[in-house]
Amino acid sequence: MKRPLTVLAASVIAFALSGCDIGEEPLSRSESADISAKEEYLCEKVVGCREKPRGESVEFEMPEFHGVKFKLDEDGLNVLEIADGMEKGLYWGMPVIDVYLSDLNGDGKREICSTVAMGSGIVDERIYAYDYANGKLYELQDRFGSNYRLQLQNGVLSYVQTPNILDGEALSAPLTLDKMTQTDKSQI
């Protein structure tokens, strides 16, 4: 009975701290330069847990996708595409904690990336990356094993992996699609 309470306590603590800029761990110079050189556009933070006014949506555009707008809705639960006056859901969370734009696959078109909370009872944090150019959703998650959140490190979008056990160490590395699993959007 002691282990489930430890996991629950760690999950609650991680959820309470999630998405809020706690601090950045620096990358090595070569690691940072290698990632940055591959990106045509700079990584950009659209919104985080502290910046979004409660009850207001946040709209954003990417010049690589002409005529399309994107939006984090008023409730902070859905990331949407707005095209031809119609809204279409790309992915959702409980809530969507932050939104970043970064070219993760080197095609010159940025992906929409977020830390999202998911679950009922025990909540975990995971990362979604939506490759709008190819209509694919990628996920980095390990329910009950680790929580994942995004953060900028020296201008490079990175993930922080925090184990759900109190004695585990947090790990951090640049985010790339090859570290993620393609997910069927109908399953989220």
PEZI-V494163 format. One record per residue. N is the residue number from 1. RES is the residue in one small letter. SS is DSSP state (h for helix, s for strand, l for the rest). PHI is phi in whole degrees, -180 to 180 (* if undefined). OMEGA is omega in whole degrees, 0 to 359 (none if undefined). Layout:
n:N res:RES ss:SS phi:PHI omega:OMEGA
n:N res:RES ss:SS phi:PHI omega:OMEGA
This chain:
n:1 res:m ss:l phi:* omega:181
n:2 res:k ss:h phi:-67 omega:182
n:3 res:r ss:h phi:-61 omega:179
n:4 res:p ss:h phi:-60 omega:179
n:5 res:l ss:h phi:-68 omega:177
n:6 res:t ss:h phi:-64 omega:178
n:7 res:v ss:h phi:-63 omega:179
n:8 res:l ss:h phi:-63 omega:180
n:9 res:a ss:h phi:-62 omega:179
n:10 res:a ss:h phi:-64 omega:179
n:11 res:s ss:h phi:-65 omega:180
n:12 res:v ss:h phi:-65 omega:179
n:13 res:i ss:h phi:-63 omega:180
n:14 res:a ss:h phi:-62 omega:179
n:15 res:f ss:h phi:-65 omega:182
n:16 res:a ss:h phi:-65 omega:182
n:17 res:l ss:h phi:-93 omega:190
n:18 res:s ss:l phi:-64 omega:170
n:19 res:g ss:l phi:71 omega:178
n:20 res:c ss:l phi:-95 omega:187
n:21 res:d ss:l phi:-65 omega:182
n:22 res:i ss:l phi:-84 omega:181
n:23 res:g ss:l phi:160 omega:181
n:24 res:e ss:l phi:-117 omega:172
n:25 res:e ss:l phi:-98 omega:185
n:26 res:p ss:l phi:-70 omega:171
n:27 res:l ss:l phi:-89 omega:174
n:28 res:s ss:l phi:-66 omega:181
n:29 res:r ss:h phi:-59 omega:182
n:30 res:s ss:h phi:-68 omega:179
n:31 res:e ss:h phi:-62 omega:180
n:32 res:s ss:h phi:-65 omega:181
n:33 res:a ss:h phi:-66 omega:180
n:34 res:d ss:h phi:-63 omega:181
n:35 res:i ss:h phi:-69 omega:183
n:36 res:s ss:h phi:-62 omega:182
n:37 res:a ss:h phi:-65 omega:182
n:38 res:k ss:h phi:-82 omega:186
n:39 res:e ss:l phi:-94 omega:176
n:40 res:e ss:l phi:-75 omega:179
n:41 res:y ss:l phi:-111 omega:175
n:42 res:l ss:l phi:-69 omega:173
n:43 res:c ss:l phi:-69 omega:185
n:44 res:e ss:s phi:-136 omega:174
n:45 res:k ss:s phi:-91 omega:179
n:46 res:v ss:s phi:-84 omega:182
n:47 res:v ss:s phi:-160 omega:176
n:48 res:g ss:l phi:-131 omega:187
n:49 res:c ss:l phi:-59 omega:183
n:50 res:r ss:l phi:-90 omega:186
n:51 res:e ss:l phi:-86 omega:185
n:52 res:k ss:l phi:-78 omega:176
n:53 res:p ss:l phi:-64 omega:180
n:54 res:r ss:l phi:-60 omega:177
n:55 res:g ss:l phi:81 omega:178
n:56 res:e ss:l phi:-118 omega:176
n:57 res:s ss:l phi:-88 omega:176
n:58 res:v ss:s phi:-124 omega:178
n:59 res:e ss:s phi:-101 omega:177
n:60 res:f ss:s phi:-149 omega:179
n:61 res:e ss:s phi:-128 omega:173
n:62 res:m ss:l phi:-127 omega:183
n:63 res:p ss:l phi:-60 omega:179
n:64 res:e ss:l phi:-72 omega:178
n:65 res:f ss:l phi:-125 omega:184
n:66 res:h ss:l phi:-66 omega:174
n:67 res:g ss:l phi:78 omega:181
n:68 res:v ss:l phi:-121 omega:173
n:69 res:k ss:s phi:-115 omega:178
n:70 res:f ss:s phi:-130 omega:185
n:71 res:k ss:s phi:-151 omega:164
n:72 res:l ss:s phi:-97 omega:189
n:73 res:d ss:l phi:-67 omega:185
n:74 res:e ss:l phi:-56 omega:183
n:75 res:d ss:l phi:-84 omega:182
n:76 res:g ss:l phi:72 omega:184
n:77 res:l ss:l phi:-107 omega:188
n:78 res:n ss:s phi:-131 omega:169
n:79 res:v ss:s phi:-102 omega:189
n:80 res:l ss:s phi:-122 omega:170
n:81 res:e ss:s phi:-101 omega:174
n:82 res:i ss:s phi:-121 omega:180
n:83 res:a ss:s phi:-140 omega:180
n:84 res:d ss:l phi:53 omega:178
n:85 res:g ss:l phi:76 omega:181
n:86 res:m ss:s phi:-110 omega:176
n:87 res:e ss:s phi:-101 omega:179
n:88 res:k ss:s phi:-136 omega:180
n:89 res:g ss:s phi:-72 omega:175
n:90 res:l ss:s phi:-98 omega:173
n:91 res:y ss:s phi:-165 omega:183
n:92 res:w ss:s phi:-142 omega:177
n:93 res:g ss:l phi:-152 omega:185
n:94 res:m ss:l phi:-126 omega:13
n:95 res:p ss:l phi:-105 omega:166
n:96 res:v ss:s phi:-83 omega:189
n:97 res:i ss:l phi:-83 omega:180
n:98 res:d ss:l phi:-156 omega:178
n:99 res:v ss:s phi:-137 omega:176
n:100 res:y ss:s phi:-125 omega:173
n:101 res:l ss:s phi:-119 omega:181
n:102 res:s ss:s phi:-157 omega:177
n:103 res:d ss:l phi:-81 omega:184
n:104 res:l ss:l phi:-89 omega:184
n:105 res:n ss:l phi:-113 omega:175
n:106 res:g ss:l phi:76 omega:181
n:107 res:d ss:l phi:-91 omega:180
n:108 res:g ss:l phi:84 omega:179
n:109 res:k ss:l phi:-124 omega:186
n:110 res:r ss:l phi:-73 omega:172
n:111 res:e ss:s phi:-93 omega:175
n:112 res:i ss:s phi:-95 omega:188
n:113 res:c ss:s phi:-122 omega:181
n:114 res:s ss:s phi:-146 omega:162
n:115 res:t ss:s phi:-87 omega:178
n:116 res:v ss:s phi:-129 omega:173
n:117 res:a ss:s phi:-98 omega:179
n:118 res:m ss:s phi:-142 omega:173
n:119 res:g ss:l phi:127 omega:177
n:120 res:s ss:l phi:-129 omega:186
n:121 res:g ss:l phi:92 omega:174
n:122 res:i ss:l phi:-98 omega:183
n:123 res:v ss:l phi:-105 omega:173
n:124 res:d ss:s phi:-117 omega:175
n:125 res:e ss:s phi:-110 omega:180
n:126 res:r ss:s phi:-143 omega:181
n:127 res:i ss:s phi:-119 omega:171
n:128 res:y ss:s phi:-113 omega:172
n:129 res:a ss:s phi:-130 omega:181
n:130 res:y ss:s phi:-101 omega:177
n:131 res:d ss:s phi:-86 omega:185
n:132 res:y ss:l phi:-63 omega:182
n:133 res:a ss:l phi:-60 omega:182
n:134 res:n ss:l phi:-113 omega:178
n:135 res:g ss:l phi:64 omega:183
n:136 res:k ss:s phi:-121 omega:177
n:137 res:l ss:s phi:-110 omega:178
n:138 res:y ss:s phi:-118 omega:186
n:139 res:e ss:s phi:-137 omega:171
n:140 res:l ss:s phi:-125 omega:183
n:141 res:q ss:l phi:-156 omega:176
n:142 res:d ss:s phi:-152 omega:183
n:143 res:r ss:l phi:-54 omega:181
n:144 res:f ss:l phi:73 omega:179
n:145 res:g ss:l phi:-104 omega:183
n:146 res:s ss:s phi:-149 omega:170
n:147 res:n ss:s phi:-106 omega:179
n:148 res:y ss:s phi:-126 omega:173
n:149 res:r ss:s phi:-141 omega:180
n:150 res:l ss:s phi:-94 omega:169
n:151 res:q ss:s phi:-160 omega:176
n:152 res:l ss:s phi:-85 omega:176
n:153 res:q ss:s phi:-127 omega:182
n:154 res:n ss:l phi:55 omega:178
n:155 res:g ss:l phi:81 omega:180
n:156 res:v ss:s phi:-109 omega:178
n:157 res:l ss:s phi:-73 omega:183
n:158 res:s ss:s phi:-128 omega:174
n:159 res:y ss:s phi:-112 omega:173
n:160 res:v ss:s phi:-116 omega:179
n:161 res:q ss:s phi:-105 omega:180
n:162 res:t ss:s phi:-118 omega:178
n:163 res:p ss:s phi:-63 omega:179
n:164 res:n ss:l phi:-82 omega:175
n:165 res:i ss:l phi:-114 omega:187
n:166 res:l ss:l phi:-66 omega:182
n:167 res:d ss:l phi:-96 omega:178
n:168 res:g ss:l phi:-84 omega:179
n:169 res:e ss:l phi:-101 omega:175
n:170 res:a ss:l phi:-74 omega:177
n:171 res:l ss:s phi:-117 omega:180
n:172 res:s ss:s phi:-141 omega:179
n:173 res:a ss:s phi:-159 omega:175
n:174 res:p ss:s phi:-60 omega:180
n:175 res:l ss:l phi:-85 omega:174
n:176 res:t ss:l phi:-138 omega:181
n:177 res:l ss:h phi:-64 omega:181
n:178 res:d ss:h phi:-69 omega:175
n:179 res:k ss:h phi:-90 omega:186
n:180 res:m ss:l phi:-114 omega:179
n:181 res:t ss:s phi:-110 omega:175
n:182 res:q ss:s phi:-68 omega:185
n:183 res:t ss:s phi:-120 omega:174
n:184 res:d ss:l phi:-75 omega:183
n:185 res:k ss:h phi:-57 omega:182
n:186 res:s ss:h phi:-70 omega:181
n:187 res:q ss:h phi:-90 omega:180
n:188 res:i ss:l phi:-101 omega:none
